[in-house]
Amino acid sequence: MDQSITRKEFLRNGTKVAAGAALGVGTLHMLTGSPAHADKMVTPWPWPYQALDVEAARIAGHDAYWEGKGCSYGAFHAIASQLRTVLPDPWNQLPSEIMIYGHGGGAGWGATCGALNGPAALISLVLLKARSDVLISDMYGWYTQTLFPTDISNQYAVNHVFHDNRCDIILPQNAAGSPLCHPSVTEWCKVANYTSDALQRKERCARITGDVAAFAAQILNEERGGTFVPRYVAPSIIGVCMSCHGAGLTNRVAAKMECTQCHGTNPHQTAVQHVGDPAPTYKLGQNYPNPFNPATNIEFSIPEAGAVTLAVYDVHGRLVKNIIANETYSSGTFKAQWDGTNDAGMRAASGIYFARLTAGTFSAVQKMNLVK
């Protein structure tokens, strides 16, 4: 039988083969109409989501951190592993290991906290951009103001609720003030008096991994149920700073981060009064008057120059007001005033609040009573 083909047929068929080689076998199946391609199609974005167990995510995130793959993997895996159980198609298509790179703020670079990075990727996978931006922004803001590790995680460790219990003590808490890994870890180490390579610091990050995974699962559940309402209110200082540094101005910046983390609450002039000579020890005095309305004075002493943070928290451990945030002070005794407002400039409700001073490795808290 004559197996020869015409030049026209060769060129026509050769073009098809070349296209298949360039675009891949799957694409060639699609071009030729082969049903084999349908079996290999990736589920279109956004992927499906089903409401999950928030506390199971907290436990799974903590334990996954200790698998040796880091915080970004752990927080992503805490949610994705549950979804693989209830929605195996498509969630079995994507390994959690895709998020390993995010550990240590991106392979140890100290950028975005991996505990945020992992859930942010998952939120982007299940929601359209308009909604994922809202949830992710709220998660970032919540992270900056929450005392970590949370009381829930600390208690889980003590009660051995976690499956990995290599550190079962209550760990000191602080608000990161930033979504970045470097200041988050560094500021906690100052408050807790642990080194960055200590077991306790690693356990702190494991608990945060679980805490953020739980929060991400919670807001995704709320979004799916139509009940999500953003929690984060940007501090008023951001609006003040952006009036001079916002878009369209000469010295502009592009960020949503709280400026006080690096620049203090009032970088151009200070409202804190120097009222005494250098003190022999660190001290946070009782506020006066107390009870008070509308304002109260808070005195503190530091024996040597260093970074100072003075903040007000409510009874739930939530940051209410940054009075001084990582500002450098010389030794001496100082008086600051809290005017009874939060960082958004709104009046705080009457009740019990706590003033917390952090300076060097020193940390102290005083109870305050705001009355009507």
C-alpha positions as CSV (number, residue, x, y, z in Angstrom):
1,M,0.0,0.0,0.0
2,D,1.3,3.4,-0.8
3,Q,2.0,5.2,2.5
4,S,3.1,8.5,1.0
5,I,1.2,11.7,1.7
6,T,1.0,14.9,-0.3
7,R,3.0,18.0,0.7
8,K,-0.2,19.8,1.6
9,E,-1.3,17.0,4.0
10,F,2.2,16.9,5.6
11,L,2.1,20.7,6.3
12,R,-1.4,20.5,7.7
13,N,-0.7,17.6,10.0
14,G,2.7,18.8,10.9
15,T,1.3,22.1,12.1
16,K,-1.0,20.2,14.5
17,V,1.9,18.2,15.9
18,A,4.0,21.3,16.4
19,A,1.2,23.0,18.2
20,G,0.7,20.0,20.5
21,A,4.4,19.9,21.3
22,A,4.5,23.6,22.1
23,L,1.3,23.7,24.2
24,G,1.5,20.3,25.8
25,V,-0.4,17.1,25.5
26,G,-3.4,18.4,27.5
27,T,-3.8,21.3,25.2
28,L,-3.5,19.0,22.2
29,H,-6.4,16.9,23.6
30,M,-8.4,20.1,23.9
31,L,-7.6,21.2,20.3
32,T,-8.6,17.8,18.9
33,G,-11.7,17.5,21.1
34,S,-10.4,14.5,23.0
35,P,-12.4,13.8,26.2
36,A,-9.2,12.9,28.0
37,H,-8.6,16.6,28.7
38,A,-11.8,16.9,30.7
39,D,-10.4,14.5,33.3
40,K,-7.4,16.7,33.9
41,M,-9.0,20.1,34.2
42,V,-8.3,22.1,37.3
43,T,-11.4,23.4,39.2
44,P,-12.1,27.0,38.1
45,W,-11.4,29.8,40.6
46,P,-12.8,30.6,43.1
47,W,-12.8,27.2,44.8
48,P,-15.7,26.0,47.0
49,Y,-15.6,26.5,50.7
50,Q,-17.7,24.9,53.5
51,A,-18.0,26.2,57.1
52,L,-15.4,24.5,59.3
53,D,-14.6,23.9,63.0
54,V,-12.8,27.0,64.2
55,E,-11.2,25.3,67.3
56,A,-10.1,22.3,65.2
57,A,-8.3,24.8,63.0
58,R,-6.6,26.3,66.0
59,I,-5.3,23.0,67.2
60,A,-4.3,21.8,63.7
61,G,-2.4,25.0,63.0
62,H,-0.4,24.8,66.2
63,D,0.5,21.1,65.6
64,A,1.3,21.6,61.9
65,Y,3.8,24.3,62.8
66,W,5.8,21.7,64.7
67,E,6.0,19.4,61.6
68,G,9.0,21.4,60.6
69,K,7.4,23.2,57.7
70,G,6.7,26.5,59.4
71,C,3.9,28.9,60.2
72,S,2.7,29.7,56.7
73,Y,2.3,26.0,55.9
74,G,0.8,25.4,59.3
75,A,-1.9,28.0,59.1
76,F,-2.8,27.1,55.5
77,H,-2.8,23.4,56.3
78,A,-5.1,23.9,59.3
79,I,-7.9,25.0,57.0
80,A,-7.1,23.1,53.8
81,S,-6.8,19.8,55.6
82,Q,-10.4,20.1,56.9
83,L,-11.6,21.1,53.4
84,R,-10.0,18.0,51.9
85,T,-12.2,16.0,54.2
86,V,-15.5,17.6,53.3
87,L,-14.6,18.8,49.7
88,P,-12.0,16.3,48.4
89,D,-12.6,17.6,44.9
90,P,-10.9,20.0,44.4
91,W,-8.9,20.4,47.6
92,N,-7.0,17.2,47.1
93,Q,-5.5,18.9,44.0
94,L,-3.4,21.3,46.0
95,P,-0.7,20.3,48.6
96,S,-0.3,22.5,51.7
97,E,3.4,22.4,51.1
98,I,3.0,25.1,48.5
99,M,3.1,27.6,51.4
100,I,6.3,26.4,53.0
101,Y,8.2,29.4,51.5
102,G,6.3,31.8,53.9
103,H,8.0,30.6,57.1
104,G,10.0,33.3,59.0
105,G,8.4,36.1,56.9
106,G,9.5,34.5,53.6
107,A,12.4,32.0,53.9
108,G,13.5,33.8,57.0
109,W,13.5,37.3,55.6
110,G,11.2,38.7,58.3
111,A,8.6,40.1,55.9
112,T,4.8,39.2,56.2
113,C,4.2,36.9,59.1
114,G,3.7,33.4,57.7
115,A,0.7,32.8,60.0
116,L,-1.0,35.6,57.9
117,N,0.5,34.6,54.6
118,G,-0.9,31.1,54.6
119,P,-4.6,31.9,55.3
120,A,-4.4,35.0,53.0
121,A,-3.6,32.7,50.1
122,L,-6.4,30.4,51.0
123,I,-8.9,33.2,51.4
124,S,-7.8,34.4,47.9
125,L,-8.5,31.0,46.6
126,V,-12.1,30.8,47.7
127,L,-13.3,34.4,47.3
128,L,-13.4,36.9,44.4
129,K,-10.8,39.7,44.8
130,A,-13.4,42.3,45.9
131,R,-14.3,40.2,49.0
132,S,-11.0,38.5,49.6
133,D,-9.3,42.0,50.0
134,V,-11.9,42.9,52.7
135,L,-11.3,39.8,54.7
136,I,-7.6,39.7,54.4
137,S,-7.2,43.4,55.3
138,D,-9.4,42.8,58.4
139,M,-7.2,39.8,59.3
140,Y,-4.0,41.8,59.0
141,G,-5.5,44.6,61.1
142,W,-6.8,42.2,63.8
143,Y,-3.3,40.6,63.9
144,T,-1.7,43.9,64.7
145,Q,-3.9,44.6,67.7
146,T,-4.5,41.2,69.3
147,L,-2.5,40.0,72.3
148,F,-0.6,36.9,71.2
149,P,-0.6,34.1,72.1
150,T,-4.3,34.3,72.8
151,D,-5.7,33.2,76.2
152,I,-7.4,30.2,74.4
153,S,-4.1,29.0,73.0
154,N,-2.3,29.5,76.3
155,Q,-4.9,27.5,78.1
156,Y,-4.9,24.8,75.4
157,A,-1.2,24.3,76.0
158,V,-1.6,24.1,79.8
159,N,-4.5,21.6,79.5
160,H,-2.7,19.5,76.8
161,V,-5.4,20.1,74.2
162,F,-2.8,20.4,71.5
163,H,-1.4,17.1,70.3
164,D,2.2,18.4,70.4
165,N,2.8,19.5,74.0
166,R,6.5,20.2,74.1
167,C,5.9,23.5,75.9
168,D,2.9,23.6,78.2
169,I,3.3,26.9,80.1
170,I,1.4,30.2,79.9
171,L,3.5,32.4,77.6
172,P,3.6,36.2,78.0
173,Q,1.4,38.2,75.6
174,N,1.9,41.3,73.5
175,A,0.3,43.0,70.5
176,A,2.6,42.9,67.5
177,G,1.6,46.3,66.2
178,S,2.7,45.2,62.7
179,P,1.9,42.3,60.3
180,L,5.6,41.8,59.7
181,C,7.4,38.8,61.1
182,H,10.5,40.7,62.3
183,P,8.9,43.3,64.6
184,S,6.3,40.8,65.7
185,V,8.9,38.3,67.0
186,T,11.4,41.0,68.2
187,E,8.9,42.9,70.3
188,W,7.6,39.7,71.9
189,C,11.1,38.6,72.8
190,K,11.6,42.0,74.5
191,V,8.4,41.6,76.5
192,A,8.8,37.9,77.3
193,N,12.6,38.1,77.9
194,Y,13.3,35.1,75.6
195,T,15.8,34.9,72.8
196,S,14.5,34.4,69.2
197,D,15.9,30.8,69.1
198,A,14.3,29.7,72.4
199,L,11.8,26.9,72.5
200,Q,9.3,29.3,74.1
201,R,9.6,31.7,71.2
202,K,9.0,28.9,68.7
203,E,6.0,27.7,70.8
204,R,4.7,31.3,70.7
205,C,4.8,31.2,66.9
206,A,3.1,27.8,66.9
207,R,0.3,29.1,69.0
208,I,0.0,32.2,66.8
209,T,-0.2,29.9,63.8
210,G,-3.2,28.2,65.3
211,D,-4.8,31.5,66.5
212,V,-4.6,33.1,63.0
213,A,-5.9,29.9,61.3
214,A,-8.8,29.9,63.7
215,F,-9.6,33.5,63.0
216,A,-9.4,33.0,59.2
217,A,-11.8,30.0,59.5
218,Q,-14.1,32.1,61.6
219,I,-14.3,35.0,59.2
220,L,-14.7,32.6,56.2
221,N,-17.5,30.9,58.0
222,E,-19.1,34.3,58.6
223,E,-18.6,35.4,55.0
224,R,-20.2,32.2,53.8
225,G,-23.2,32.7,56.2
226,G,-23.6,36.4,55.2
227,T,-22.7,37.7,58.8
228,F,-19.2,38.9,58.3
229,V,-18.5,42.4,59.7
230,P,-15.0,43.8,59.7
231,R,-13.5,44.1,63.2
232,Y,-10.5,46.3,62.5
233,V,-10.7,50.0,62.9
234,A,-7.6,51.8,61.7
235,P,-6.0,54.0,64.4
236,S,-6.5,57.7,64.0
237,I,-2.8,58.2,63.7
238,I,-2.8,56.6,60.3
239,G,-5.2,59.3,59.0
240,V,-3.0,62.0,60.6
241,C,0.2,60.7,59.0
242,M,-1.4,60.2,55.6
243,S,-2.5,63.9,55.5
244,C,1.2,64.6,54.9
245,H,2.4,61.4,53.5
246,G,-0.5,60.1,51.4
247,A,-0.8,59.6,47.7
248,G,-0.2,62.6,45.4
249,L,2.2,64.3,47.9
250,T,5.9,64.7,47.6
251,N,6.9,62.5,50.6
252,R,4.2,59.9,50.1
253,V,4.2,56.3,51.3
254,A,2.2,53.2,50.3
255,A,1.0,51.2,53.3
256,K,-1.8,50.5,55.7
257,M,0.4,49.6,58.6
258,E,0.3,51.4,61.8
259,C,2.9,54.1,61.6
260,T,3.7,54.0,65.4
261,Q,5.5,50.7,65.1
262,C,8.5,52.4,63.6
263,H,7.8,56.1,64.2
264,G,6.0,56.3,67.5
265,T,2.7,57.9,68.3
266,N,3.9,61.4,67.7
267,P,7.1,61.4,65.7
268,H,7.3,65.2,65.1
269,Q,6.8,66.4,68.7
270,T,6.2,64.7,72.0
271,A,3.3,65.4,74.4
272,V,4.9,63.3,77.2
273,Q,6.4,65.4,79.9
274,H,9.8,64.8,81.5
275,V,9.0,65.4,85.2
276,G,11.9,63.9,87.1
277,D,15.6,62.9,87.3
278,P,16.9,59.5,86.3
279,A,15.4,56.7,88.4
280,P,17.4,53.8,89.9
281,T,14.9,51.2,88.6
282,Y,12.1,50.8,86.0
283,K,8.7,51.6,87.4
284,L,5.1,52.1,86.2
285,G,3.1,54.1,88.7
286,Q,-0.6,53.9,89.5
287,N,-2.5,56.3,87.3
288,Y,-4.1,59.4,88.8
289,P,-6.8,60.3,89.3
290,N,-8.3,56.8,89.5
291,P,-11.2,56.3,89.0
292,F,-11.2,59.0,86.4
293,N,-13.2,60.8,83.7
294,P,-12.4,62.0,81.2
295,A,-8.6,61.8,81.4
296,T,-5.9,60.3,83.7
297,N,-2.1,60.7,84.1
298,I,0.3,57.8,83.9
299,E,3.9,58.2,85.3
300,F,6.8,55.9,84.5
301,S,10.5,55.8,85.2
302,I,13.4,54.3,83.3
303,P,17.0,54.1,84.5
304,E,18.6,54.1,81.1
305,A,17.8,55.2,77.6
306,G,15.8,52.9,75.4
307,A,12.7,52.1,73.4
308,V,9.5,52.6,75.4
309,T,5.9,51.4,74.7
310,L,3.0,52.5,76.8
311,A,-0.4,51.2,75.7
312,V,-4.0,50.7,77.1
313,Y,-5.8,47.4,76.8
314,D,-9.4,46.4,77.7
315,V,-10.4,43.5,80.0
316,H,-10.4,41.2,76.9
317,G,-6.8,42.0,76.1
318,R,-7.6,44.1,73.0
319,L,-5.5,47.1,72.3
320,V,-7.4,50.3,72.9
321,K,-4.8,53.1,72.7
322,N,-1.2,53.4,71.8
323,I,0.1,56.2,74.0
324,I,3.8,55.6,73.2
325,A,4.8,53.0,70.7
326,N,8.5,52.1,70.4
327,E,9.8,55.6,71.0
328,T,13.3,56.2,72.3
329,Y,13.5,57.9,75.7
330,S,16.4,59.0,77.8
331,S,16.6,58.0,81.4
332,G,14.2,59.8,83.8
333,T,10.7,60.0,85.1
334,F,7.9,60.9,82.6
335,K,4.2,61.7,82.7
336,A,1.8,60.7,79.9
337,Q,-1.9,61.3,79.7
338,W,-4.7,59.0,78.5
339,D,-7.7,61.0,77.4
340,G,-10.1,58.1,77.5
341,T,-10.3,57.7,73.7
342,N,-9.2,54.7,71.5
343,D,-6.9,54.9,68.5
344,A,-9.8,55.7,66.3
345,G,-10.4,58.9,68.4
346,M,-13.7,57.5,69.8
347,R,-14.6,57.7,73.5
348,A,-13.9,54.4,75.3
349,A,-16.8,52.9,77.3
350,S,-16.7,53.1,81.1
351,G,-15.0,50.1,82.7
352,I,-11.7,48.5,83.7
353,Y,-8.7,49.1,81.5
354,F,-5.0,48.2,81.9
355,A,-2.0,50.4,81.2
356,R,1.0,48.4,80.1
357,L,4.6,49.7,80.0
358,T,7.4,47.9,78.1
359,A,10.9,49.2,78.2
360,G,13.9,47.0,77.5
361,T,13.2,43.7,79.2
362,F,10.9,45.4,81.8
363,S,7.2,45.0,81.6
364,A,4.5,46.1,84.1
365,V,0.7,46.6,84.1
366,Q,-1.5,48.9,86.2
367,K,-5.3,48.6,86.5
368,M,-7.4,51.7,85.7
369,N,-11.1,52.5,86.2
370,L,-12.8,54.8,83.7
371,V,-16.2,55.9,85.1
372,K,-19.1,57.8,83.6
